[in-house]
């Protein structure tokens, strides 16, 4: 089944949720103060060079407890969508990187925050999963819809090493297979515009994803954020930053190549002006998304039109 519309010739998350829940659904980003094996020395030190603080939104106060974070966001959402259902989204850092006992406490807290919670999204690394944890997620999945999001970012392992990802493609494949063994939905993240990469690298990411049993994808713009290692490299002028037009063109090609049963959860990234260095055009997130939709309609392209097994 696909969820295409005339305006969006691809599987948008909004249409997917509308069909699945017959309701508006809002994701609420939460920070449970997890760490990352790429920061504490288990896999590496310093984290990925593009990472500011574990991919968390600057609006999330890591000092607030989960209930306050959730309620603060709900108050804002209710002004626009008073009847919305909610999916808590554990976003910052690696949200399976702890003992199972501690994970249970946090996950159970998240799904009990409101009787309007219908799911739980967990962002993590491929190397922070094991069978015991995934078996527990299966039990949780019987009560709310559980989705695990994994940062692939790139399939070019030379780029991955440059980024200090401390992760291999084989680890991604292993994690996806483990999650699908227990019927957990999987979303993979990729980044367009990484240093040294070209259109072939970015399309290869899609070809890699097409071969896996993946239910969703998030496509990100490379953002240069203040106080990151990548910001220092950018200031030295060592790599090209995609223009908005280049980015839109790449995303349209990726959508055309992507299998038509994969849900697109995100088409671009954004960051607040206090941390964003470049690209400035990424701050107009709605404008970028509208331009992608317009370009697809103009070309007569749709998701999966160029997919081949």
C-alpha positions in Angstrom: 0.0 0.0 0.0 1.2 3.5 -0.7 0.1 6.9 0.6 0.7 9.1 -2.4 -1.4 12.2 -3.0 -1.6 14.5 -6.0 0.4 17.1 -4.0 2.9 14.7 -2.7 3.7 11.8 -5.0 5.4 9.8 -2.3 4.7 8.1 1.0 4.5 11.1 3.4 4.5 10.4 7.2 1.4 12.6 7.6 -0.7 10.6 5.2 0.6 7.3 6.7 -0.4 8.4 10.2 -3.7 9.7 8.9 -4.5 6.3 7.4 -3.1 4.3 10.3 -4.7 6.2 13.2 -7.5 8.2 11.4 -6.2 11.1 13.4 -3.6 13.8 13.6 -0.5 12.5 15.3 2.3 14.6 16.7 5.8 13.4 17.6 7.2 14.9 20.8 11.0 15.0 21.0 12.3 14.0 24.5 15.7 14.0 26.0 16.2 11.2 28.5 19.9 12.0 29.1 21.4 9.0 27.4 25.0 8.9 26.4 26.7 7.4 23.3 29.4 4.8 22.9 31.0 7.1 20.3 31.6 9.6 23.0 32.5 7.7 26.2 35.3 5.6 24.6 33.5 2.3 24.1 33.6 2.8 20.4 35.2 6.2 20.1 35.7 9.7 21.6 34.3 13.0 20.8 31.3 11.8 18.8 30.6 12.3 15.2 32.2 15.5 13.8 28.8 17.0 12.8 27.2 16.3 16.2 26.4 19.3 18.4 24.8 17.5 21.3 23.3 14.1 20.3 21.0 15.4 17.6 18.7 17.0 20.2 16.6 20.0 19.5 17.8 23.1 21.3 14.2 23.5 22.6 14.6 20.4 24.7 15.9 21.2 28.2 17.9 18.2 29.2 17.5 19.3 32.9 13.7 18.9 32.8 12.2 15.6 33.6 10.4 13.7 30.9 6.9 14.6 32.1 7.7 18.4 32.0 9.3 18.1 28.6 6.3 16.2 27.3 3.7 18.6 28.8 5.5 21.7 27.6 5.4 20.4 24.1 1.7 19.3 24.4 0.7 22.7 25.5 2.2 24.2 22.3 0.7 21.5 20.1 -2.8 21.8 21.6 -3.0 25.4 20.4 -3.0 24.1 16.8 -4.2 20.5 17.1 -6.2 20.1 20.3 -7.3 16.5 19.3 -3.9 15.3 18.4 -2.5 11.9 19.4 1.1 11.7 20.5 4.2 9.7 19.9 7.1 10.4 22.4 10.3 10.5 20.4 13.5 9.7 22.4 15.8 11.7 20.1 19.0 12.8 21.8 22.0 10.5 21.7 21.7 6.7 21.8 18.5 5.8 23.5 19.1 2.0 23.9 22.6 2.6 25.4 21.9 1.5 29.0 20.9 -1.5 31.0 17.6 -3.2 30.2 16.3 -2.4 33.6 16.9 1.3 33.2 15.5 1.3 29.6 12.3 -0.3 30.9 11.8 2.5 33.5 12.3 5.2 30.8 10.2 3.6 28.1 7.3 2.7 30.5 7.4 6.3 31.7 7.2 7.6 28.1 4.1 5.6 27.1 2.3 6.5 30.4 2.7 10.2 29.9 -0.8 10.5 28.4 -3.7 8.2 27.4 -3.3 9.7 24.0 0.1 8.2 23.4 -0.1 5.7 20.6 3.5 4.9 19.9 7.1 5.3 21.0 10.0 6.2 18.7 13.5 5.4 19.8 16.6 6.8 18.1 19.8 4.9 18.6 22.9 3.4 17.0 23.1 0.0 15.4 25.7 -1.1 17.9 23.5 -0.4 20.9 21.0 -3.2 20.4 21.0 -6.8 21.5 18.4 -9.6 21.4 17.4 -9.2 25.0 16.5 -5.5 24.5 14.7 -6.2 21.2 12.7 -8.9 22.8 11.5 -6.4 25.4 10.6 -3.9 22.6 8.4 -6.7 21.1 6.4 -6.8 24.4 6.1 -3.1 24.4 5.0 -3.2 20.7 1.9 -5.0 21.8 0.7 -2.0 23.7 1.9 0.9 21.5 3.5 1.0 18.1 7.3 0.9 18.6 9.7 2.3 16.0 13.5 2.2 16.2 15.4 4.8 14.2 19.1 4.1 13.3 21.6 6.6 12.0 23.1 5.2 8.8 24.1 8.6 7.5 26.2 7.2 4.6 27.1 3.8 3.1 30.5 5.2 2.0 32.6 3.7 4.8 35.5 6.0 4.0 33.2 9.0 4.7 31.9 7.3 7.8 35.4 6.9 9.1 36.1 10.6 8.3 33.0 11.5 10.3 34.2 9.5 13.2 31.0 7.4 13.1 32.8 4.3 14.4 30.2 2.2 12.6 30.1 -0.2 9.7 27.5 -1.1 7.1 27.5 -4.7 8.4 26.5 -3.4 11.9 23.5 -1.6 10.3 22.4 -4.7 8.4 22.7 -6.8 11.5 20.7 -4.4 13.6 17.9 -4.1 11.0 17.7 -7.9 10.6 17.5 -8.3 14.4 14.7 -5.7 14.8 12.7 -7.1 11.9 13.1 -10.6 13.3 10.9 -9.3 16.2 8.6 -7.2 13.9 9.9 -3.8 15.1 9.5 -1.0 12.5 12.8 0.5 11.4 13.6 4.0 10.1 17.1 4.8 8.7 18.6 8.2 8.6 20.9 9.5 5.8 22.6 12.8 5.3 23.0 14.6 1.9 26.0 16.8 1.2 28.6 15.1 3.4 32.2 16.2 2.8 33.7 14.6 -0.3 30.5 12.8 -1.4 28.8 13.2 -4.8 25.4 12.3 -6.2 26.5 8.7 -6.7 27.2 8.3 -3.0 23.8 9.8 -2.1 22.0 7.5 -4.5 24.0 4.5 -3.3 22.5 5.2 0.2 19.1 4.7 -1.3 20.1 1.5 -3.1 21.5 0.1 0.1 18.3 0.9 2.0 16.2 -0.7 -0.8 17.9 -4.0 -0.1 16.8 -4.0 3.5 13.5 -4.7 5.2 13.1 -1.0 6.3 9.8 0.7 6.9 10.9 4.3 6.9 13.6 6.8 5.9 14.7 10.3 7.1 16.6 12.4 4.6 18.7 15.1 6.2 20.5 18.2 5.0 24.1 18.4 6.2 24.0 21.3 8.7 27.1 23.0 9.9 26.5 23.8 13.6 28.5 26.0 15.9 31.0 24.4 18.3 31.3 21.2 16.3 34.5 19.7 14.7 32.8 20.0 11.3 32.4 23.7 11.8 36.2 24.1 12.1 36.7 22.1 8.9 34.1 24.2 7.1 35.8 27.4 8.2 38.9 26.2 6.5 37.0 26.0 3.2 37.7 22.3 2.5 34.3 21.2 1.2 31.2 22.3 -0.8 27.9 23.1 0.8 24.9 22.2 -1.3 22.7 25.0 -2.6 19.0 24.7 -2.1 18.5 23.9 -5.8 21.2 21.2 -5.6 19.6 19.7 -2.5 16.1 19.6 -4.1 17.5 17.9 -7.2 19.3 15.2 -5.2 16.2 14.5 -3.0 13.9 14.2 -6.0 16.3 11.6 -7.6 16.4 9.8 -4.3 12.6 9.6 -4.0 12.4 8.3 -7.6 14.8 5.6 -6.7 13.3 4.7 -3.3 11.1 1.6 -3.0 7.4 2.7 -3.0 6.5 0.9 0.2 8.9 2.9 2.4 7.5 5.8 4.4 9.4 9.1 4.1 9.5 10.6 7.7 11.7 13.6 6.8 12.9 15.4 3.7 15.2 18.0 5.1 16.8 19.2 8.4 16.6 22.5 10.2 18.3 24.1 13.2 17.7 27.2 15.3 19.6 30.3 14.2 21.6 30.4 17.4 23.5 27.2 16.4 23.3 27.1 12.6 26.2 28.4 10.6 25.1 27.2 7.1 23.2 26.5 4.9 20.9 29.4 5.8 18.3 28.2 3.3 17.7 25.2 5.5 15.9 27.4 8.1 13.0 27.7 5.6 12.1 24.0 6.1 8.6 24.4 4.7 9.9 26.2 1.7 12.4 23.4 0.9 9.7 20.8 1.3 7.3 22.7 -1.0 10.1 23.1 -3.6 10.7 19.3 -3.5 7.0 18.6 -4.0 6.8 21.2 -6.8 9.8 19.8 -8.6 8.4 16.2 -8.5 5.1 17.4 -9.9 6.8 19.4 -12.7 8.9 16.4 -13.7 6.1 14.0 -13.3 8.2 11.9 -11.0 7.0 9.7 -8.1 8.4 7.5 -5.4 9.8 4.2 -6.8 9.6 5.1 -10.5 13.3 4.3 -10.9 13.5 1.4 -8.4 14.8 -1.9 -9.7 15.5 -5.0 -7.8 
